[in-house]
Amino acid sequence: MFKYQSVLLVDDDPIQIAVLKGYFNSLGTKTIHQAGDAASALALLQSKKDSVDLIVSDLQMPNMDGLEFLRHLKIAQYFGRLAIISGVKHDLLDHAGRLASMHNLNFIGKISKPMTKVKLDDLFLAKPADFVTTPSKIDKIISQDEFSAALAGGEILPFYQPKFDVKTGRIVGAEALARWYQPGIGFISPEVFIRFAEQNGRIEDLTFSLFDNVLRDTQRFIVHNRDQKIAVNLAAELIKNISLPDKLLDQMRFAEIEPENISFEVTESSILNLDVSTLEVLSRLRISGFDVAIDDFGTGSSNIKTLRDFPYSELKIDRDFIKDVLTNAFSAETVRTSIALAREMGMVVVAEGIEDQETLEYIRSKGIEHAQGYHLSKPLSADNYCAVLAYCAENFQHLNSKNAA
């Protein structure tokens, strides 16, 4: 059973605090801090930040509500786990959880009051592997020199999550995902080093280093499947740079890779603003022959307007809607609407986060073209992805020769 070493309880109701203290005492928690409001919690956290590994917070509190508290936790760079327990309506509780995730907080779940032991056990007795990020990965402090050395030394490399044709089951490409393996330490959470790059002016260095590796790997991939299309993520601040298309094309000419083998993904939650530079960059990428996808569709603030304003060719439905599309009416309606919008604009649809066969069958029935997810394949190293492509090519050719005979 996983034990929290230090917990901070934030609630203005002394009875709720007493119940939670009793619960965590029963788990063997060594230190239990408490605060009756968010401001007190932040002051306490400032002195205890390195030791608090879980915050349990209400949403309805005096002076500073729980939603504002989430923003201040991000500013304070709190990297421990966070849970929300509140009596607000279920939809508001869901939105609070989404907001915590958007703040890149290590959000592990929510409970609607009244609390029960079953609810508490379901949330707090999950194994560490069930959480999004473990403390050993997210607590990493990165320096500029260390980050530069990692890029130069080839410690930060792309892993490839295959993208499948839903009808045929064939691999049509993959999304390149940055992974940092530091010898003697292990994998460092992408949340940590990508956030570092964004906050310290290194996102361009990271992107172009990753792109260099993607191009070298793609040279190997297309030997086995000429139609491979590898997707690379672009941060919003890069897309504002009008020299971006030329830089990307120069790298590709040097590597002798064609635009038809590369695509770019723009995360909707990064909230692109329609300005002359952004529109020019995305339009030039499309004119040059690249596909451009809007990633995590449905999580941002301007869904339909975003599709109208920018020249996207692919729409990726966010995993949060796909994972419970069979049980959540809102998610199902979001998926249906997304498909309809994409069809109207002539865009290919990709479903992210396929975790089981039932969900795969559902999206197949809706006519979605492509899919990604752990049910299909986890992200693979370049060598492993290349081996998968080679195996698929060999067996596909064997099957064709048998059919011809």
C-alpha positions as CSV (number, residue, x, y, z in Angstrom):
1,M,0.0,0.0,0.0
2,F,1.3,3.4,-0.9
3,K,1.8,5.8,2.0
4,Y,1.9,9.6,1.8
5,Q,4.7,11.0,4.0
6,S,3.4,14.5,4.3
7,V,-0.1,15.8,3.5
8,L,-1.5,19.3,3.5
9,L,-5.3,19.5,4.0
10,V,-7.0,22.7,2.9
11,D,-10.7,23.2,4.0
12,D,-12.6,25.8,6.0
13,D,-14.8,23.1,7.5
14,P,-13.1,21.7,10.7
15,I,-15.2,18.5,10.6
16,Q,-13.9,17.7,7.1
17,I,-10.4,18.4,8.3
18,A,-10.9,16.1,11.3
19,V,-12.3,13.2,9.0
20,L,-9.4,13.5,6.6
21,K,-6.8,13.7,9.4
22,G,-8.2,10.5,10.8
23,Y,-8.1,8.8,7.4
24,F,-4.5,9.7,6.7
25,N,-3.4,8.8,10.2
26,S,-4.9,5.3,9.5
27,L,-2.6,5.2,6.4
28,G,0.4,5.8,8.5
29,T,1.1,9.3,7.1
30,K,3.9,10.9,9.2
31,T,3.1,14.6,8.9
32,I,-0.4,16.1,8.4
33,H,-0.6,19.9,7.9
34,Q,-3.9,21.8,7.8
35,A,-5.1,25.2,6.7
36,G,-8.5,26.8,6.9
37,D,-8.1,28.8,3.8
38,A,-6.0,29.0,0.6
39,A,-3.8,31.9,1.7
40,S,-2.7,30.1,4.9
41,A,-2.1,27.0,2.8
42,L,0.2,28.9,0.4
43,A,2.1,30.4,3.3
44,L,2.6,27.0,4.9
45,L,3.6,25.5,1.6
46,Q,6.2,28.1,1.1
47,S,8.1,26.8,4.2
48,K,7.2,23.2,3.7
49,K,7.2,22.9,-0.1
50,D,10.0,20.3,-0.4
51,S,8.3,17.9,2.1
52,V,4.6,18.1,1.1
53,D,3.9,15.3,-1.3
54,L,0.1,15.6,-1.4
55,I,-2.4,18.5,-1.1
56,V,-6.1,17.8,-0.6
57,S,-8.1,20.9,-1.2
58,D,-11.7,22.1,-1.1
59,L,-13.0,24.5,-3.8
60,Q,-15.4,26.7,-1.8
61,M,-13.3,28.7,0.7
62,P,-13.3,32.3,2.0
63,N,-11.2,35.0,0.5
64,M,-9.5,32.8,-2.1
65,D,-11.5,30.0,-3.7
66,G,-10.0,26.7,-4.7
67,L,-9.8,27.6,-8.4
68,E,-7.6,30.6,-7.7
69,F,-5.6,28.4,-5.3
70,L,-4.8,26.1,-8.3
71,R,-3.3,29.1,-10.2
72,H,-1.2,30.0,-7.2
73,L,0.0,26.4,-6.8
74,K,1.3,26.6,-10.3
75,I,3.1,29.9,-9.6
76,A,4.6,28.4,-6.5
77,Q,5.9,25.5,-8.6
78,Y,4.3,22.9,-6.4
79,F,5.2,19.5,-7.9
80,G,3.6,17.2,-5.4
81,R,0.3,15.4,-6.0
82,L,-3.0,17.3,-5.8
83,A,-6.6,16.0,-5.0
84,I,-9.8,18.0,-4.9
85,I,-12.7,17.2,-2.5
86,S,-15.7,19.5,-2.7
87,G,-19.4,19.7,-2.5
88,V,-19.8,21.8,-5.8
89,K,-21.9,20.4,-8.6
90,H,-20.3,17.5,-10.6
91,D,-19.7,19.6,-13.7
92,L,-17.9,22.3,-11.7
93,L,-15.8,19.5,-10.1
94,D,-14.9,18.2,-13.5
95,H,-13.9,21.7,-14.7
96,A,-11.8,22.1,-11.6
97,G,-9.9,18.9,-12.4
98,R,-9.4,20.0,-16.0
99,L,-8.1,23.4,-14.8
100,A,-5.6,21.7,-12.5
101,S,-4.3,19.6,-15.4
102,M,-4.1,22.6,-17.7
103,H,-2.0,24.3,-15.0
104,N,0.3,21.2,-15.3
105,L,-0.3,20.3,-11.7
106,N,0.1,16.7,-10.7
107,F,-3.6,16.1,-10.3
108,I,-4.6,12.6,-9.2
109,G,-8.4,12.9,-8.9
110,K,-11.4,14.4,-7.3
111,I,-14.1,13.4,-4.9
112,S,-17.6,14.8,-4.5
113,K,-18.7,15.4,-0.9
114,P,-20.0,13.8,1.2
115,M,-16.8,11.7,1.5
116,T,-16.9,8.0,2.1
117,K,-14.1,5.6,2.9
118,V,-14.7,3.8,-0.3
119,K,-14.3,7.1,-2.3
120,L,-11.1,7.9,-0.3
121,D,-9.7,4.4,-0.8
122,D,-10.4,4.5,-4.5
123,L,-8.4,7.7,-4.9
124,F,-5.6,7.5,-2.3
125,L,-4.8,3.8,-2.3
126,A,-4.1,3.5,-6.0
127,K,-0.6,2.2,-6.7
128,P,2.0,4.9,-7.5
129,A,2.1,3.6,-11.1
130,D,-1.5,4.6,-11.5
131,F,-0.7,8.3,-11.1
132,V,0.3,10.4,-14.0
133,T,3.8,11.3,-12.7
134,T,5.8,9.9,-9.9
135,P,7.6,12.4,-7.5
136,S,11.1,11.1,-8.6
137,K,10.4,12.2,-12.1
138,I,8.6,15.5,-11.5
139,D,10.9,16.9,-8.7
140,K,13.9,17.2,-11.1
141,I,15.5,20.6,-11.0
142,I,17.2,21.4,-14.4
143,S,20.0,23.9,-15.0
144,Q,20.7,25.6,-18.3
145,D,24.1,23.8,-18.6
146,E,22.6,20.5,-17.8
147,F,19.9,21.0,-20.5
148,S,22.5,22.1,-23.1
149,A,24.6,19.0,-22.3
150,A,21.6,16.7,-22.6
151,L,20.9,18.1,-26.1
152,A,24.5,17.9,-27.2
153,G,25.0,14.5,-25.8
154,G,21.9,12.9,-27.4
155,E,20.1,12.3,-24.1
156,I,16.9,13.9,-25.4
157,L,15.6,11.8,-28.3
158,P,12.3,11.2,-30.0
159,F,10.2,8.2,-29.2
160,Y,7.5,7.3,-31.7
161,Q,3.9,6.5,-31.0
162,P,2.5,4.7,-34.0
163,K,-0.6,6.0,-35.7
164,F,-2.9,3.3,-37.3
165,D,-5.4,3.3,-40.1
166,V,-8.6,2.3,-38.3
167,K,-10.0,0.3,-41.3
168,T,-7.0,-1.7,-42.3
169,G,-4.9,-1.7,-39.1
170,R,-1.8,-0.7,-41.0
171,I,0.7,1.8,-39.5
172,V,0.4,5.1,-41.4
173,G,2.9,7.1,-39.3
174,A,3.8,8.1,-35.8
175,E,4.0,11.1,-33.5
176,A,7.5,12.0,-32.3
177,L,7.5,12.5,-28.5
178,A,10.5,13.9,-26.7
179,R,12.1,11.6,-24.1
180,W,15.1,12.4,-21.8
181,Y,17.0,9.5,-20.4
182,Q,19.8,10.7,-18.0
183,P,22.3,8.0,-17.2
184,G,22.3,7.1,-13.5
185,I,18.9,8.8,-13.0
186,G,16.5,7.3,-15.6
187,F,13.8,9.0,-17.6
188,I,12.9,12.6,-16.7
189,S,9.3,13.6,-17.1
190,P,8.5,15.4,-20.3
191,E,6.3,17.7,-18.2
192,V,9.4,18.9,-16.4
193,F,11.9,19.4,-19.2
194,I,9.4,20.8,-21.8
195,R,8.1,23.2,-19.2
196,F,11.7,24.2,-18.5
197,A,12.4,24.8,-22.2
198,E,9.2,26.9,-22.5
199,Q,10.0,29.0,-19.4
200,N,13.7,29.5,-20.1
201,G,13.8,30.3,-23.8
202,R,15.0,26.9,-24.9
203,I,11.9,25.5,-26.8
204,E,13.4,26.4,-30.2
205,D,16.7,24.5,-29.3
206,L,14.7,21.5,-28.1
207,T,12.4,21.5,-31.2
208,F,15.2,21.7,-33.8
209,S,17.4,19.2,-31.9
210,L,14.4,16.8,-31.9
211,F,13.6,17.6,-35.5
212,D,17.2,16.7,-36.5
213,N,16.8,13.3,-34.9
214,V,13.4,12.8,-36.5
215,L,14.8,13.4,-40.0
216,R,17.7,11.0,-39.4
217,D,15.2,8.4,-38.1
218,T,12.8,9.0,-41.0
219,Q,15.6,8.1,-43.5
220,R,15.5,4.6,-41.9
221,F,11.7,4.4,-41.6
222,I,10.9,5.1,-45.3
223,V,13.1,2.2,-46.4
224,H,10.4,-0.1,-45.0
225,N,7.4,2.2,-45.7
226,R,7.7,5.0,-48.2
227,D,4.4,6.5,-47.1
228,Q,5.4,7.0,-43.5
229,K,4.4,10.4,-42.1
230,I,6.1,11.4,-38.8
231,A,4.4,14.2,-36.8
232,V,6.4,16.8,-34.9
233,N,4.9,19.1,-32.3
234,L,5.3,22.9,-32.7
235,A,5.0,25.4,-29.8
236,A,2.9,28.5,-30.3
237,E,5.9,30.8,-29.9
238,L,7.7,29.1,-32.8
239,I,4.8,29.5,-35.1
240,K,5.0,33.3,-34.7
241,N,8.5,33.3,-36.2
242,I,8.1,33.9,-40.0
243,S,11.5,32.3,-40.6
244,L,10.3,28.9,-39.3
245,P,9.3,27.4,-42.6
246,D,12.6,28.2,-44.2
247,K,14.6,26.7,-41.3
248,L,12.5,23.5,-41.4
249,L,12.8,23.2,-45.1
250,D,16.6,23.7,-45.0
251,Q,17.0,20.9,-42.5
252,M,14.8,18.6,-44.7
253,R,16.8,19.4,-47.9
254,F,20.0,18.5,-46.1
255,A,18.5,15.2,-44.8
256,E,16.9,14.6,-48.2
257,I,13.4,14.0,-46.7
258,E,10.3,15.2,-48.5
259,P,7.4,17.2,-46.9
260,E,5.1,14.3,-47.6
261,N,6.9,12.3,-44.9
262,I,6.6,15.0,-42.2
263,S,3.6,16.6,-40.5
264,F,3.3,19.2,-37.7
265,E,1.0,19.3,-34.8
266,V,-0.2,22.5,-33.0
267,T,-1.7,22.1,-29.6
268,E,-5.1,23.9,-29.3
269,S,-4.5,24.6,-25.7
270,S,-1.6,26.8,-26.6
271,I,-4.2,29.3,-28.0
272,L,-2.9,30.7,-31.2
273,N,-3.9,34.2,-32.0
274,L,-4.9,35.1,-35.5
275,D,-2.1,37.5,-36.6
276,V,-0.3,38.0,-39.8
277,S,2.8,36.1,-38.8
278,T,1.0,33.0,-37.5
279,L,-1.3,32.8,-40.5
280,E,1.7,33.2,-42.9
281,V,3.7,30.5,-41.2
282,L,1.0,27.9,-41.1
283,S,-0.1,28.7,-44.6
284,R,3.5,28.4,-45.9
285,L,3.9,25.0,-44.2
286,R,0.7,23.8,-46.0
287,I,1.8,25.2,-49.4
288,S,5.2,23.5,-49.0
289,G,3.4,20.2,-48.8
290,F,3.2,19.5,-45.0
291,D,0.1,18.4,-43.2
292,V,-0.7,20.5,-40.2
293,A,-2.8,19.1,-37.4
294,I,-4.7,20.7,-34.5
295,D,-3.8,18.6,-31.5
296,D,-5.9,18.0,-28.4
297,F,-9.0,19.3,-30.1
298,G,-11.8,20.1,-27.6
299,T,-9.5,21.3,-24.8
300,G,-8.9,24.9,-25.8
301,S,-11.0,28.0,-25.8
302,S,-11.9,28.6,-29.4
303,N,-12.7,25.3,-31.1
304,I,-14.8,26.3,-34.2
305,K,-13.1,29.7,-34.5
306,T,-9.7,27.9,-34.5
307,L,-10.7,25.6,-37.4
308,R,-12.0,28.6,-39.3
309,D,-9.0,30.8,-38.8
310,F,-6.1,28.4,-39.5
311,P,-5.3,26.1,-42.5
312,Y,-5.3,22.8,-40.7
313,S,-5.5,19.5,-42.6
314,E,-6.0,17.1,-39.6
315,L,-8.0,17.2,-36.4
316,K,-6.9,15.1,-33.4
317,I,-9.6,14.6,-30.8
318,D,-8.2,14.8,-27.3
319,R,-7.8,11.6,-25.3
320,D,-9.9,13.0,-22.4
321,F,-13.0,12.7,-24.7
322,I,-12.0,9.4,-26.3
323,K,-11.3,7.6,-23.1
324,D,-14.9,7.8,-21.8
325,V,-16.8,8.2,-25.0
326,L,-18.7,5.0,-24.3
327,T,-19.9,6.2,-20.9
328,N,-20.0,10.0,-20.9
329,A,-22.7,11.7,-23.0
330,F,-20.8,15.0,-23.2
331,S,-17.7,13.2,-24.5
332,A,-19.8,11.4,-27.0
333,E,-21.4,14.6,-28.3
334,T,-18.0,16.3,-28.4
335,V,-16.6,13.4,-30.5
336,R,-19.6,13.5,-32.8
337,T,-19.4,17.3,-33.3
338,S,-15.7,17.2,-33.9
339,I,-16.1,14.6,-36.6
340,A,-18.9,16.6,-38.2
341,L,-16.7,19.8,-38.2
342,A,-13.8,17.9,-39.7
343,R,-15.9,16.4,-42.4
344,E,-17.3,19.8,-43.3
345,M,-13.8,21.2,-43.7
346,G,-12.3,18.2,-45.5
347,M,-10.0,17.3,-42.6
348,V,-8.7,13.8,-41.6
349,V,-9.7,12.8,-38.0
350,V,-7.4,11.1,-35.5
351,A,-8.6,9.7,-32.2
352,E,-6.0,9.9,-29.4
353,G,-5.9,7.7,-26.3
354,I,-7.4,4.4,-27.5
355,E,-7.2,2.2,-24.4
356,D,-9.4,-0.8,-25.2
357,Q,-11.0,-2.7,-28.0
358,E,-14.5,-1.4,-27.4
359,T,-13.4,2.2,-27.9
360,L,-11.5,1.2,-31.0
361,E,-14.7,-0.4,-32.4
362,Y,-16.7,2.6,-31.5
363,I,-14.4,5.1,-33.4
364,R,-14.3,2.7,-36.3
365,S,-18.1,2.8,-36.5
366,K,-18.0,6.6,-36.6
367,G,-15.7,6.6,-39.6
368,I,-12.6,8.1,-37.9
369,E,-9.6,7.4,-40.1
370,H,-6.6,7.2,-37.7
371,A,-6.0,6.2,-34.1
372,Q,-3.3,6.3,-31.5
373,G,-3.2,4.8,-28.0
374,Y,-1.7,2.3,-25.6
375,H,-4.2,-0.3,-26.7
376,L,-2.5,-0.1,-30.1
377,S,1.0,0.7,-29.2
378,K,3.0,2.6,-26.6
379,P,5.7,5.0,-27.8
380,L,8.7,3.2,-29.2
381,S,12.4,3.9,-29.5
382,A,13.5,4.6,-33.1
383,D,15.1,1.2,-33.3
384,N,12.0,-0.6,-32.1
385,Y,9.7,1.4,-34.4
386,C,12.0,0.7,-37.3
387,A,11.8,-3.0,-36.5
388,V,8.0,-2.9,-36.3
389,L,7.9,-1.3,-39.7
390,A,10.3,-3.9,-41.2
391,Y,8.1,-6.7,-39.8
392,C,4.9,-5.2,-41.1
393,A,6.4,-4.6,-44.5
394,E,7.7,-8.2,-44.8
395,N,4.5,-9.8,-43.7
396,F,2.4,-7.5,-45.9
397,Q,4.4,-8.5,-48.9
398,H,4.2,-12.1,-48.0
399,L,0.4,-11.9,-47.7
400,N,0.2,-10.2,-51.1
401,S,2.3,-12.9,-52.8
402,K,0.1,-15.6,-51.3
403,N,-3.0,-13.8,-52.6
404,A,-1.5,-13.4,-56.0
405,A,-0.6,-17.1,-56.2
